[in-house]
Amino acid sequence: MSAELFKALADPSRLKVLQLLSQPPANTCTAAGTVCACDLEGELGLSQPTVSHHMRLLVRAGLVTATKRGKWTDYALNAEGFARAQQLLSALQQPDFNASACQTSTSQGVNL
């Protein structure tokens, strides 16, 4: 899950998608808070297959939800996914004093 999350965030086009989803354009053909795949194509200047690829990775990472509407898909930010991402980053920032990464075993004279 962590690798998929960081992979999803590592692409400039996907970051732009997340920015668009956080502030959807007013002229979209969907409900408030969502953006249609057709609108993403125009906003990003990318082809439909490329947009679909980026969206699939964002959905798989849990950052975006997808709702099918006829032949189109509406996308929205997934608050739970962002909360998990924040927890992961917070956990990486906090040292775990109960687990030592480097322990010295004096009985065997081996550094682990």
Summary of the structure (lengths in Angstrom):
residues: 112
radius of gyration: 19.9
end to end distance: 27.6
largest distance: 70.5
contacts: 284
relative contact order: 0.15
helix: 49%
strand: 16%
